[in-house]
Amino acid sequence: MSRPRPLASAVAVVAALATLFPIYWMVLSALKPAGEIQSLQVRPWTLAPTLEHFRRVLTGEDFGRYLLNSLGVALAVVALSAVTAFLAAVAVTRFRFRFRTTVLIMFLVAQMVPVEALTIPLFFLVRDLGAVVPAVGLNTLGSLVLVHLAFSLPFAIWMMRGFVAAVPEALEEAAMIDGASRPVVLWRILFPLVAPGLVATSVFSFITAWNDFVFARTFIISAQENQTLPAALLVFFKPDESDWGGIMAASTLMTVPVLVFFVAVQRRLVAGLGGAVKD
């Protein structure tokens, strides 16, 4: 068993500290009194920790409503993208049809287009679609689900394609010879084998939808009750003086669901990322 190289270990530790320091400072600022946050004497600790900022956020700014909105959008995107990506990956991997290569290339092209370049066209598309299907029109959570689904699916399908291709077709053929139908083969044989890949793509979809600010500000115009957490943080930015304690407290609370979700799927995520790079 080879020993870890000291230089590589030192680089890993430095990278970890550099990554964790902003999170530490965010939590620390959320625990500092207002006067200490704005003090010119910068300390990496606090002499008088307080939960006042957390109390004000949880009781004053409709935080619970915005939290439920964000959770609803993120979980809906995760569920829909996982099922759709799985079925689409099976289609482009197991079936032969015209323009199959073109479809796969389009998945990559869709990832290359900047989000900002598509925001305005998507706004008019959602506005016109809302006249036909009000549930996905402007000022609805359905519009956010639809837009995030469109952006997360290309990556999810491309990644799931590798997992589906790694499963031998002989397993499916043997099950069908024994009398299993195509849906049974998909959900009882193929789906469990590619579950780690679904977890990996689900983490990407969840974080993208959870942290979104641009779409929430663009598609939720006047229905403030349908706003999500990232956009709702703007209430703490005031013209005369921003409430940095509230901003840090709300940001800390926003981080908790992501950490819980990551810890819950950690083992399958590692297996999924490992499977994604296999030859």
LUMLO-96568 format. One record per residue: residue in three letters; x, y, z of N, C-alpha, C, O in turn. Coordinates in steps of 0.2 Angstrom, whole numbers, plus 2048, in hexadecimal, padded with zeros to 3 digits. Example, Ala and Ser with C-alpha at 12.3 -4.5 7.8 and 13.67 -1.06 7.14 Angstrom:
<pts>
PT_ALA_842_7E4_827_83E_7EA_827_842_7F0_827_847_7EF_82A
PT_SER_840_7F5_823_844_7FB_824_840_800_827_843_806_828
</pts>
This chain:
<pts>
PT_MET_804_7FA_800_800_800_800_804_806_800_808_807_805
PT_SER_804_80A_7FB_808_810_7FA_806_816_7FF_800_817_801
PT_ARG_80B_819_802_80A_81F_806_808_825_802_80A_826_7FD
PT_PRO_804_829_805_802_82F_802_808_834_802_80B_835_806
PT_ARG_809_837_7FC_80E_83C_7FB_80D_842_7FF_807_845_7FF
PT_PRO_812_845_803_811_84B_807_80F_851_803_80B_854_805
PT_LEU_812_852_7FD_810_858_7F9_808_858_7F7_805_85D_7F8
PT_ALA_806_852_7F5_7FF_851_7F3_7FB_852_7F9_7F5_855_7F8
PT_SER_7FC_84F_7FE_7F8_850_804_7F8_858_807_7F3_85A_808
PT_ALA_7FE_85B_806_7FE_862_808_7FA_866_803_7F6_86B_806
PT_VAL_7FA_865_7FD_7F6_868_7F8_7EE_867_7F9_7EA_86C_7F9
PT_ALA_7ED_861_7FB_7E6_85F_7FC_7E3_863_803_7DD_865_803
PT_VAL_7E7_863_808_7E5_867_80E_7E4_86E_80C_7E0_871_80F
PT_VAL_7E9_871_809_7E8_878_807_7E2_87A_803_7DF_87F_804
PT_ALA_7E1_875_7FE_7DB_876_7FA_7D5_876_7FE_7D0_879_7FD
PT_ALA_7D5_871_803_7CF_870_807_7CE_876_80C_7C8_878_80D
PT_LEU_7D3_879_80F_7D2_87F_813_7D0_885_80F_7CC_889_811
PT_ALA_7D3_885_809_7D0_88B_805_7C9_88A_803_7C6_890_802
PT_THR_7C7_884_802_7C0_883_800_7BB_884_806_7B6_887_806
PT_LEU_7BD_882_80C_7B9_883_812_7B9_889_816_7B5_88B_819
PT_PHE_7BF_88D_814_7BF_894_818_7B9_899_816_7B7_89C_81B
PT_PRO_7B7_899_810_7B1_89E_80F_7AB_89B_813_7A7_89F_815
PT_ILE_7AA_895_813_7A4_892_817_7A5_894_81F_7A0_896_822
PT_TYR_7AB_893_821_7AD_894_828_7AB_89C_829_7A8_89E_82F
PT_TRP_7AD_8A0_825_7AC_8A7_826_7A5_8A9_826_7A3_8AE_829
PT_MET_7A1_8A6_821_79A_8A7_821_797_8A5_827_793_8A9_82A
PT_VAL_798_89F_82A_795_89D_830_797_8A2_836_793_8A4_83A
PT_LEU_79E_8A4_836_7A0_8A8_83B_79D_8AF_83B_79B_8B2_840
PT_SER_79C_8B2_835_799_8B8_835_791_8B8_837_78F_8BD_839
PT_ALA_78E_8B2_836_787_8B1_838_787_8B1_83F_781_8B3_842
PT_LEU_78C_8AF_843_78C_8AF_84A_78E_8B5_84D_78E_8B6_853
PT_LYS_791_8BA_849_794_8C0_84C_78E_8C5_84E_78A_8C5_84A
PT_PRO_78F_8C9_853_78A_8CF_853_78B_8D4_84E_790_8D4_84A
PT_ALA_786_8D8_84D_786_8DC_847_78C_8E1_847_790_8E2_842
PT_GLY_78E_8E4_84D_793_8E8_84E_79A_8E5_84C_79F_8E8_849
PT_GLU_79B_8DF_84E_7A1_8DB_84D_7A2_8D9_846_7A8_8D9_843
PT_ILE_79D_8D8_842_79D_8D7_83B_7A0_8DD_837_7A4_8DC_833
PT_GLN_79E_8E3_839_7A0_8E9_835_7A6_8EC_838_7A9_8F1_836
PT_SER_7A9_8E9_83D_7AF_8EB_841_7B5_8EB_83C_7B6_8E6_838
PT_LEU_7BA_8F0_83D_7C0_8F0_839_7C5_8EB_83B_7CA_8EA_838
PT_GLN_7C4_8E9_841_7C9_8E4_844_7C6_8DD_842_7C1_8DA_845
PT_VAL_7C9_8DA_83D_7C7_8D3_83A_7CA_8CE_83F_7D0_8CD_83F
PT_ARG_7C5_8CA_842_7C7_8C4_846_7C4_8BD_843_7BF_8BD_841
PT_PRO_7C8_8B8_843_7C6_8B2_840_7C2_8AE_846_7C1_8A8_846
PT_TRP_7BF_8B2_84B_7BB_8AF_850_7B6_8B4_852_7B7_8BA_850
PT_THR_7B2_8B3_857_7AD_8B8_85A_7AE_8B7_861_7AE_8B2_864
PT_LEU_7AD_8BD_864_7AE_8BD_86C_7A7_8BC_86F_7A6_8BA_875
PT_ALA_7A2_8BE_86B_79B_8BE_86E_796_8BB_869_792_8BE_865
PT_PRO_796_8B4_867_792_8B1_862_78B_8B2_864_789_8B2_86A
PT_THR_787_8B3_85F_77F_8B4_860_77C_8B0_85A_77E_8B0_855
PT_LEU_775_8AF_85C_771_8AB_857_76B_8B0_855_766_8AE_852
PT_GLU_76D_8B7_856_768_8BC_855_766_8BC_84D_760_8BD_84B
PT_HIS_76B_8BC_849_76A_8BC_842_766_8B6_83F_762_8B7_83B
PT_PHE_768_8B0_842_764_8AA_840_75C_8AB_842_758_8A9_83E
PT_ARG_75B_8AE_848_754_8AE_84B_751_8B3_846_74B_8B2_845
PT_ARG_754_8B9_844_751_8BE_840_74F_8BB_839_74A_8BC_836
PT_VAL_754_8B7_836_752_8B4_830_74C_8AF_830_748_8AF_82C
PT_LEU_74C_8AB_835_747_8A6_836_740_8A8_837_73B_8A5_836
PT_THR_740_8AE_83B_73A_8B0_83D_737_8B6_839_731_8B8_839
PT_GLY_73C_8B9_835_739_8C0_832_739_8C0_82B_735_8C4_828
PT_GLU_73C_8BD_826_73C_8BE_81F_739_8B9_81B_73B_8B7_815
PT_ASP_734_8B5_81E_730_8B0_81A_735_8AB_818_735_8A8_812
PT_PHE_73A_8A9_81C_740_8A5_81A_73D_89E_819_73F_89A_814
PT_GLY_738_89C_81D_735_895_81C_732_894_815_733_88F_812
PT_ARG_72E_899_813_72B_899_80D_730_898_807_72F_894_803
PT_TYR_735_89C_807_73A_89C_802_73E_895_802_740_893_7FD
PT_LEU_73F_893_808_743_88C_809_73F_887_806_741_883_802
PT_LEU_738_887_807_734_881_804_734_882_7FC_733_87D_7F9
PT_ASN_733_888_7FA_734_88A_7F3_73A_887_7EF_73A_883_7EA
PT_SER_740_888_7F3_746_886_7F0_746_87E_7F0_748_87B_7EB
PT_LEU_744_87B_7F6_744_874_7F6_73F_871_7F1_741_86C_7EE
PT_GLY_73A_874_7F0_735_871_7EB_738_871_7E4_737_86C_7E1
PT_VAL_73B_877_7E2_73E_877_7DC_743_872_7DB_744_86F_7D6
PT_ALA_748_872_7E0_74E_86E_7DF_74C_867_7DF_74F_863_7DB
PT_LEU_748_864_7E3_746_85D_7E3_742_85B_7DD_743_856_7DB
PT_ALA_73E_860_7DB_73A_85E_7D4_73F_85E_7CF_73E_859_7CA
PT_VAL_744_862_7CE_749_862_7C9_74D_85B_7C9_74E_858_7C4
PT_VAL_74F_859_7D0_752_853_7D1_74E_84D_7CE_751_849_7CB
PT_ALA_748_84D_7D0_744_847_7CF_743_846_7C7_744_841_7C4
PT_LEU_741_84C_7C4_73F_84C_7BD_745_84B_7B9_745_847_7B4
PT_SER_74B_84E_7BB_751_84D_7B7_754_846_7B7_756_843_7B2
PT_ALA_753_843_7BD_756_83C_7BE_752_837_7BA_755_833_7B6
PT_VAL_74B_837_7BA_747_833_7B6_748_834_7AE_749_82F_7AB
PT_THR_748_83A_7AC_748_83C_7A5_74F_83A_7A3_750_838_79D
PT_ALA_755_83C_7A6_75B_83A_7A4_75D_833_7A4_760_831_79F
PT_PHE_75A_82F_7A8_75B_828_7A8_757_825_7A2_75A_821_79E
PT_LEU_751_827_7A0_74E_824_79A_751_827_794_752_823_78F
PT_ALA_753_82D_794_756_830_78E_75D_82C_78D_75F_82B_787
PT_ALA_761_82B_792_767_828_791_766_820_78F_76A_81E_78B
PT_VAL_761_81D_791_760_816_78E_75E_817_787_760_813_783
PT_ALA_75A_81C_785_758_81D_77E_75F_81E_779_75F_81B_774
PT_VAL_763_822_77B_769_824_777_76E_81F_777_773_81F_773
PT_THR_76E_81A_77C_773_815_77D_771_80E_77A_775_80B_777
PT_ARG_76B_80C_77C_768_806_77A_765_805_773_765_800_770
PT_PHE_763_80B_770_75F_80B_76A_763_80F_765_767_813_766
PT_ARG_763_80C_75E_766_80F_759_761_813_755_75C_810_752
PT_PHE_762_819_753_75D_81D_74F_761_823_74C_767_824_74D
PT_ARG_75E_826_747_761_82B_743_763_831_747_75F_833_74C
PT_PHE_768_834_746_76A_83A_749_76C_839_751_76C_83E_755
PT_ARG_76D_833_753_76F_832_75A_775_835_75C_775_838_761
PT_THR_77A_835_758_780_839_759_77F_840_75A_782_844_75E
PT_THR_77B_843_755_779_84A_755_776_84C_75C_777_851_75F
PT_VAL_772_848_75E_76E_849_765_773_849_76A_773_84E_76F
PT_LEU_778_845_76A_77D_845_770_781_84B_76F_783_84E_775
PT_ILE_783_84D_76A_787_853_769_783_859_76B_786_85E_76E
PT_MET_77D_859_76A_779_85F_76C_778_85F_774_778_865_777
PT_PHE_779_85A_777_779_85A_77F_77F_85D_781_77F_861_786
PT_LEU_785_85C_77D_78B_860_77F_78A_867_77E_78D_86C_781
PT_VAL_788_869_778_787_870_776_783_874_77B_784_87A_77C
PT_ALA_77D_871_77D_779_874_782_77D_876_788_77B_87B_78B
PT_GLN_782_872_78A_786_874_790_78B_87A_78F_78D_87D_794
PT_MET_78C_87B_789_791_880_787_78E_887_787_792_88C_787
PT_VAL_787_888_786_784_88E_785_783_891_78C_781_88E_791
PT_PRO_786_897_78D_785_89B_794_77E_89C_796_77A_89D_792
PT_VAL_77D_89B_79C_776_89C_79F_773_8A3_79D_76D_8A4_79C
PT_GLU_778_8A8_79E_775_8AF_79D_773_8B0_796_76F_8B4_795
PT_ALA_776_8AC_791_774_8AD_78A_76D_8AB_789_76A_8AD_784
PT_LEU_76B_8A6_78D_764_8A3_78C_75F_8A5_790_759_8A4_78F
PT_THR_760_8AA_795_75B_8AC_79A_756_8B0_797_750_8AE_798
PT_ILE_757_8B5_792_752_8B9_78F_74E_8B5_78A_748_8B5_78B
PT_PRO_751_8B1_786_74C_8AC_782_748_8A8_786_742_8A7_784
PT_LEU_74B_8A5_78B_747_8A1_790_741_8A5_793_73B_8A2_794
PT_PHE_742_8AB_795_73D_8AF_798_737_8B0_793_731_8AF_795
PT_PHE_738_8B1_78D_733_8B2_788_72F_8AB_787_729_8AB_786
PT_LEU_733_8A6_787_730_89F_785_72C_89D_78B_726_89B_78A
PT_VAL_72E_89E_791_72A_89D_797_724_8A1_797_71E_89F_799
PT_ARG_725_8A8_796_71F_8AC_795_719_8AA_791_714_8A9_792
PT_ASP_71B_8A8_78B_717_8A5_786_714_89E_788_70E_89D_787
PT_LEU_718_89A_78B_716_894_78D_711_894_792_70C_890_793
PT_GLY_712_899_797_70D_89A_79C_706_89C_79A_701_89B_79E
PT_ALA_705_89F_794_6FF_8A0_792_6FB_89A_790_6F5_89A_790
PT_VAL_6FE_894_78F_6FB_88E_78D_6FB_889_793_6F6_886_794
PT_VAL_701_889_797_701_885_79D_703_88A_7A3_709_88B_7A4
PT_PRO_6FE_88C_7A6_6FF_891_7AC_704_88F_7B1_707_893_7B4
PT_ALA_704_888_7B2_708_885_7B7_710_886_7B6_714_886_7BB
PT_VAL_712_888_7B0_719_889_7AF_71A_890_7AC_71F_891_7A9
PT_GLY_716_894_7AD_717_89B_7AB_71B_89F_7B0_71D_89D_7B5
PT_LEU_71B_8A6_7AE_71F_8AA_7B2_71C_8AB_7B9_716_8AA_7BA
PT_ASN_720_8AC_7BE_71E_8AD_7C5_71C_8A6_7C8_718_8A6_7CD
PT_THR_71E_8A1_7C5_71C_89A_7C8_722_896_7CA_727_897_7C6
PT_LEU_722_892_7CE_727_88D_7D0_728_888_7CA_72E_886_7C9
PT_GLY_723_887_7C7_723_882_7C1_728_885_7BC_72B_881_7B8
PT_SER_728_88B_7BB_72D_88E_7B6_734_88D_7B7_738_88B_7B3
PT_LEU_736_88D_7BE_73D_88C_7C0_73E_884_7BF_744_883_7BD
PT_VAL_73A_880_7C1_73B_879_7C0_73C_877_7B9_741_874_7B7
PT_LEU_738_87A_7B4_739_879_7AD_740_87B_7AA_743_878_7A7
PT_VAL_742_881_7AC_748_884_7AA_74E_880_7AC_752_87F_7A9
PT_HIS_74E_87F_7B3_754_87B_7B6_754_874_7B3_759_871_7B2
PT_LEU_74E_871_7B1_74E_86A_7AE_751_86B_7A7_755_866_7A6
PT_ALA_750_870_7A4_753_871_79D_75A_871_79D_75E_86F_799
PT_PHE_75D_874_7A3_764_875_7A3_768_86F_7A6_76E_86E_7A5
PT_SER_764_86C_7AA_768_866_7AE_767_860_7AA_76C_85B_7AB
PT_LEU_763_85F_7A5_762_859_7A2_768_857_79D_76A_851_79D
PT_PRO_76A_85C_799_770_85A_795_776_857_798_778_851_796
PT_PHE_778_85A_79E_77D_857_7A2_77B_850_7A5_77F_84B_7A4
PT_ALA_775_850_7A7_773_849_7AA_773_844_7A5_775_83E_7A6
PT_ILE_770_845_79F_76F_840_79A_776_83E_798_777_838_797
PT_TRP_77B_842_797_781_841_794_785_83C_799_788_837_798
PT_MET_784_83E_7A0_788_83A_7A5_784_833_7A6_788_82E_7A6
PT_MET_77E_833_7A6_77A_82D_7A6_77C_828_7A0_77B_822_7A1
PT_ARG_77D_82B_79B_77E_827_795_784_822_796_784_81C_794
PT_GLY_78A_825_79A_78F_820_79B_78E_81B_7A0_790_815_79F
PT_PHE_789_81C_7A5_787_817_7AA_783_811_7A6_784_80B_7A7
PT_VAL_77F_813_7A2_77A_80E_79E_77F_80A_79A_77E_804_799
PT_ALA_783_80E_796_788_80A_791_78C_805_795_78E_800_792
PT_ALA_78E_806_79B_792_802_79F_78F_7FB_7A1_792_7F6_7A3
PT_VAL_788_7FB_7A1_784_7F5_7A3_784_7F1_79D_781_7F3_798
PT_PRO_786_7EA_79E_785_7E6_798_77E_7E5_796_77A_7E4_79A
PT_GLU_77D_7E5_78F_777_7E4_78C_774_7DD_78D_76E_7DB_78D
PT_ALA_779_7D8_78F_777_7D1_790_773_7D0_796_76F_7CC_796
PT_LEU_774_7D4_79B_76F_7D4_7A1_768_7D5_79F_763_7D2_7A1
PT_GLU_767_7DA_79B_760_7DC_799_75D_7D7_794_758_7D5_795
PT_GLU_762_7D4_790_75F_7CF_78B_75D_7C9_78F_758_7C6_78D
PT_ALA_761_7C7_794_760_7C1_798_759_7C2_79C_755_7BD_79C
PT_ALA_758_7C8_79E_752_7C9_7A2_74C_7C9_79D_746_7C6_79F
PT_MET_74D_7CB_797_747_7CB_792_746_7C4_790_740_7C2_78E
PT_ILE_74B_7C0_78F_74A_7B9_78D_746_7B5_793_742_7B1_791
PT_ASP_747_7B7_799_743_7B4_79E_73C_7B7_79F_738_7B5_7A3
PT_GLY_73A_7BB_79B_733_7BE_79B_732_7C5_79D_72D_7C7_79D
PT_ALA_738_7C8_79F_737_7CF_7A2_735_7D4_79C_738_7D3_797
PT_SER_731_7D9_79D_730_7DE_798_735_7E3_798_739_7E3_79D
PT_ARG_735_7E8_793_739_7ED_793_739_7F2_799_73E_7F3_79C
PT_PRO_733_7F4_79B_733_7F8_7A1_735_7F4_7A8_739_7F8_7AC
PT_VAL_734_7EE_7A8_737_7EA_7AE_73E_7EA_7AE_742_7EB_7B3
PT_VAL_741_7E9_7A8_748_7E9_7A7_74B_7F0_7A9_750_7F0_7AC
PT_LEU_748_7F5_7A7_74A_7FC_7A9_74B_7FD_7B0_750_7FF_7B3
PT_TRP_745_7FC_7B3_744_7FE_7BA_747_7F9_7BF_749_7FB_7C5
PT_ARG_747_7F2_7BE_74A_7EE_7C3_751_7EB_7C1_754_7E8_7C6
PT_ILE_753_7EC_7BC_75A_7EA_7BA_75F_7F0_7B9_764_7F1_7BC
PT_LEU_75D_7F4_7B4_761_7F9_7B2_762_7FF_7B7_767_802_7B8
PT_PHE_75C_801_7B9_75B_807_7BE_760_806_7C4_763_80A_7C6
PT_PRO_760_800_7C7_764_7FF_7CD_76B_7FF_7CC_76F_802_7D0
PT_LEU_76D_7FD_7C6_774_7FD_7C4_777_804_7C3_77D_805_7C4
PT_VAL_773_808_7C0_775_80F_7BF_773_814_7C4_774_81A_7C3
PT_ALA_771_812_7CA_76F_816_7CF_774_81B_7D1_773_821_7D3
PT_PRO_77A_819_7D2_780_81E_7D4_781_823_7CF_782_829_7D1
PT_GLY_780_822_7C9_780_828_7C4_77A_82C_7C5_77B_832_7C4
PT_LEU_774_82A_7C6_76F_82E_7C8_770_833_7CE_76E_838_7CE
PT_VAL_773_830_7D3_775_834_7D9_779_83A_7D7_779_83F_7D9
PT_ALA_77F_838_7D3_783_83D_7D1_780_843_7CD_781_849_7CE
PT_THR_77C_841_7C8_778_846_7C4_773_84A_7C9_772_850_7C8
PT_SER_770_847_7CE_76B_84A_7D2_76F_84F_7D6_76C_854_7D7
PT_VAL_775_84E_7D9_778_853_7DC_77A_859_7D8_779_85F_7DB
PT_PHE_77C_858_7D2_77C_85E_7CD_776_862_7CC_776_868_7CD
PT_SER_771_85E_7CB_76A_861_7CA_768_865_7D0_765_86B_7D0
PT_PHE_769_862_7D6_766_865_7DC_76A_86C_7DE_767_871_7DF
PT_ILE_771_86B_7DD_775_871_7DF_773_877_7DA_773_87D_7DC
PT_THR_773_875_7D4_771_87A_7CF_76A_87E_7D0_76A_884_7D0
PT_ALA_765_87A_7D1_75F_87D_7D3_75F_881_7D9_75B_886_7DA
PT_TRP_762_87E_7DE_762_881_7E5_765_888_7E5_763_88C_7E9
PT_ASN_76B_888_7E2_76F_88E_7E2_76D_894_7DD_770_899_7DC
PT_ASP_768_892_7D9_766_897_7D3_764_89D_7D6_760_89E_7DA
PT_PHE_766_8A3_7D3_764_8A9_7D4_761_8AD_7CE_75C_8B0_7CE
PT_VAL_765_8AC_7C8_763_8AF_7C2_75C_8AD_7C0_758_8B2_7BE
PT_PHE_75A_8A7_7BF_754_8A5_7BD_74E_8A7_7C2_749_8A9_7C0
PT_ALA_750_8A7_7C8_74B_8A9_7CD_749_8B0_7CD_743_8B2_7CE
PT_ARG_74E_8B4_7CB_74D_8BB_7CB_749_8BD_7C4_746_8C2_7C3
PT_THR_74A_8B9_7BF_748_8BA_7B8_741_8B8_7B7_73D_8BC_7B5
PT_PHE_73F_8B2_7BA_738_8AF_7B9_733_8B0_7BE_72D_8B0_7BD
PT_ILE_736_8B2_7C4_731_8B4_7CA_731_8BB_7CA_736_8BE_7CD
PT_ILE_72D_8BF_7C7_72D_8C6_7C7_729_8C9_7CC_72C_8CD_7D0
PT_SER_723_8C8_7CD_71F_8CB_7D2_71C_8C7_7D7_71A_8C9_7DD
PT_ALA_71C_8C0_7D6_71A_8BB_7DC_71F_8BA_7E1_723_8B5_7E0
PT_GLN_720_8BF_7E6_725_8BE_7EB_724_8B8_7EF_729_8B5_7F1
PT_GLU_71E_8B5_7EF_71D_8AF_7F4_720_8A9_7F0_721_8A4_7F3
PT_ASN_722_8A9_7EA_725_8A4_7E6_72C_8A5_7E5_72F_8A1_7E1
PT_GLN_72F_8A9_7E9_736_8AA_7E8_73A_8A5_7EB_738_8A2_7F0
PT_THR_740_8A4_7E9_745_89F_7EC_74A_8A2_7F1_74B_8A8_7F1
PT_LEU_74E_89E_7F4_752_8A1_7F9_758_8A5_7F7_759_8AB_7F9
PT_PRO_75B_8A3_7F1_761_8A8_7EF_75E_8AF_7ED_761_8B4_7EF
PT_ALA_758_8AF_7EA_756_8B6_7E8_753_8B9_7EE_753_8BF_7EE
PT_ALA_750_8B5_7F3_74D_8B9_7F9_753_8BC_7FD_751_8C0_801
PT_LEU_759_8BA_7FC_75E_8BD_800_75F_8C5_7FF_762_8C8_803
PT_LEU_75C_8C7_7F9_75D_8CE_7F7_759_8D2_7FC_75B_8D8_7FD
PT_VAL_755_8D0_800_751_8D4_805_756_8D6_80B_755_8DB_80E
PT_PHE_75C_8D3_80B_761_8D5_810_765_8DB_80E_769_8DE_811
PT_PHE_765_8DC_807_76A_8E1_804_765_8E7_804_761_8E8_800
PT_LYS_767_8EC_808_763_8F2_808_767_8F8_805_76D_8F8_806
PT_PRO_764_8FD_803_767_903_800_76C_906_805_772_908_803
PT_ASP_76A_907_80B_76E_90B_80F_774_907_813_779_909_813
PT_GLU_772_901_815_776_8FC_818_774_8F5_818_76E_8F3_81A
PT_SER_778_8F1_815_776_8EA_814_777_8E6_81B_77B_8E8_81F
PT_ASP_772_8E1_81C_772_8DD_822_776_8D7_821_774_8D2_81F
PT_TRP_77D_8D8_823_782_8D3_821_781_8CD_826_782_8C7_824
PT_GLY_77E_8CE_82C_77D_8C9_831_777_8C4_82E_778_8BE_82E
PT_GLY_772_8C7_82C_76C_8C4_829_76E_8C0_822_76C_8BA_821
PT_ILE_773_8C3_81E_775_8C0_818_779_8BA_81A_778_8B4_817
PT_MET_77E_8BA_81E_782_8B4_820_77E_8AF_824_77F_8A9_822
PT_ALA_779_8B1_828_775_8AC_82B_770_8A8_826_770_8A2_826
PT_ALA_76D_8AC_822_769_8A9_81C_76D_8A4_818_76B_89F_816
PT_SER_773_8A7_816_777_8A3_812_77A_89C_815_77A_897_812
PT_THR_77B_89D_81C_77D_897_820_777_892_820_778_88C_81F
PT_LEU_771_894_821_76B_890_821_76A_88D_81A_767_887_819
PT_MET_76B_891_815_76B_88E_80E_76F_888_80C_76E_884_809
PT_THR_775_888_810_77A_883_80F_778_87C_812_77A_877_80F
PT_VAL_774_87D_817_773_876_81B_76F_871_816_771_86B_817
PT_PRO_76A_873_813_767_86D_80F_76B_86A_80A_76B_864_808
PT_VAL_770_86E_807_775_86C_802_779_867_805_77B_861_803
PT_LEU_77C_868_80B_780_864_80F_77C_85D_811_77F_858_810
PT_VAL_776_85E_813_772_858_815_771_854_80F_772_84E_80F
PT_PHE_76F_857_809_76E_853_803_775_84F_801_775_849_7FF
PT_PHE_77A_853_801_781_850_7FF_783_84A_804_785_845_802
PT_VAL_782_84B_80B_784_846_80F_77F_840_80E_782_83A_80F
PT_ALA_779_841_80C_774_83B_80C_776_837_805_775_831_805
PT_VAL_779_83A_800_77B_836_7FA_782_835_7F9_784_834_7F4
PT_GLN_786_837_7FE_78D_837_7FE_790_830_7FB_794_831_7F6
PT_ARG_78E_82B_7FE_791_824_7FC_78F_823_7F4_794_821_7F0
PT_ARG_789_824_7F3_787_822_7EC_78A_827_7E7_78C_826_7E1
PT_LEU_78B_82E_7E9_78E_833_7E5_796_831_7E3_798_831_7DE
PT_VAL_799_82E_7E8_7A0_82C_7E7_7A0_827_7E2_7A5_826_7DD
PT_ALA_79C_822_7E3_79C_81C_7DE_79A_81E_7D7_79C_81C_7D2
PT_GLY_795_823_7D7_793_826_7D1_798_82A_7CD_799_829_7C7
PT_LEU_79C_82E_7D0_7A2_831_7CD_7A7_82D_7CB_7AA_82E_7C6
PT_GLY_7A8_827_7CF_7AD_823_7CD_7AB_81F_7C7_7AF_81D_7C3
PT_GLY_7A5_81D_7C7_7A2_819_7C1_7A2_81E_7BA_7A3_81B_7B5
PT_ALA_7A2_824_7BB_7A2_829_7B6_7A8_829_7B2_7A9_82B_7AC
PT_VAL_7AE_828_7B5_7B4_828_7B2_7B8_821_7B1_7BD_821_7AF
PT_LYS_7B4_81C_7B1_7B6_815_7AF_7B7_815_7A8_7B3_818_7A4
PT_ASP_7BC_811_7A6_7BD_810_79F_7B7_80B_79C_7B7_809_796
</pts>
